[in-house]
Structure formats: C-alpha cells, structure tokens
C-alpha cells in the first residue's frame, strides 16, 4: 500500500499557483479563499473550500501537516502605492502569524518585497533562480524549513517583467510563470509554482525522515 501524501492547507489560495507547486512536491493540497476560484482544482489540488481563511485556520489548522498562507499583498505592494492607498487594504500578516504559531504545524508565510520586514528571517525566491525568464521576488517565512543555501538570482536584460503588457503580452508572461490554466488577471496575483515546488520538496523531507 502506498504511503499517504502529507496534507497541506493553502490559505488565501487564489487560482492555485502555490497548490500546483506543492502538489508536484508530493502534498495533498486543500485550498481556502473567501471568493469562488473556478480554476483552482486545475492546479492539481484535491479540494477547495470557500470561506474566511483566518476562521478556517483557527478551526481546522491542526488537521493539516503543513500550512501555507499568502495573505493579500495590497497593503504592502508598490503597485498599490502607485495607483491608490495602501491603508485602504487589510494588513493581515500579524494576525496570520499568531494563528500559524498557535496551530503548532509546520508553515510557510509568503508576501511581497515591501512586507519582508514583517516576516521572520524570510527566504527570497525569484524566477531567475530556477532558470525561468522573469524577475519576481517573493519572500517566505518558513521556520520549519531545513536550512539550505538557496540559488542566486540570475537577472538578465531580456527577462520578462510584471508590467501589464508593456514589455511582453500578459499571456506570454502568464505562461512563463507556469500558470497557463489561469486568466491573466489571476496570474498577476499568483506565486509561480516553481517557488512552492522548491519549498515543498524541502518541507516534505520532514515527513520522509521523521
């Protein structure tokens, strides 16, 4: 009989960039978001629950082996500052950190570059670290991750950029991210699957070598 895959909870899941990566790494993934995500299961995840992520974490977090949380980034994003008011968006990182710690489970907490000072010793990942043609820095608080030196960024002048179609079409950018099942709008918000596959393959060693 094959061994059961570890269970991972994907909070604020969007259309499933994280789920795709963690599924490839060997996890059984359940996603939670407060709005419908019609394409989420196309990521390879096994289950989607539409509900409030913080409430679900408080009630069910202990039922999972690992928890990934990507709270909305608009309160910290530079793009929000360019076109609007960051203060009009929820700042959820501290609340999520408290609930993750209370769960007692291995976890990953992700956000954008301007939120990195709120994360504890975060790991930074970029598409160019994995030979992918785009520069997209994301920061991951992951205290349970076995220590390992990460690859360096390899930025090139021809890399794609997150520029809403000025340098390359949004569909080309979406496919470079590895999110071809998403709409272009969903891909703007997504974490590239390669990032969570890299993290997941390291996290899963916890269960393979208890």
Buried (B, 14 or more C-beta within 10 A) or exposed (E): EEEEBBBBBBBBBBBBBBBBBBBBBBBBBBBBBEEEBEBBBBBBBBBBBEEEBBEBBBEBBEEBBBBBBBBBBBBBBEEBEEEEEBEEBEBBBEBBBEBBEEBEBBBBBBBBBBBBEBBEEBBEBBBBBBEBBBBBBBBBBBEEBEEEEEEEBBEEEEBBEBEEEEEBEBEBBBBBBBBEBBBBEBBBBBBBBBBBBBBBBBBBEBBEEE
